[in-house]
Amino acid sequence: HALAAPKPSVRVNRRKVPRILMNVPGKLRVTNEPDGLDIIIHDLCVNGIGIQTEVKIDEHELKHLQIDFVDEEADEEVIKVVARMVWKKELKSGGYFYGCRLNHTEENLGYYIANKIRERRE
């Protein structure tokens, strides 16, 4: 069967909360790396985070990911979140991209996101 749409499709953002694009460095705390893995935090919202790594994360680590990054505008305050992987994608250029749902956040995450959204509107 084939479906034909009467009108061209339109891209719609189905997310219920704003997501900010970041592309900032962070650390992923895993059991076999005492200093953590270097990651890039691609995007962030109050209930999710997108991260990129150079190496594949072990399956047993994917249910409890501790991610740390620095708020460069708040005296280098470290923001910590705990997430679980929802989906992953191997990148053609090398590395992996993970979409994660946040399980636990500290209070400073909400302030960080609100400030970033406010900055982008100005």
Disulfide bonds with the S-S distance in Angstrom:
none
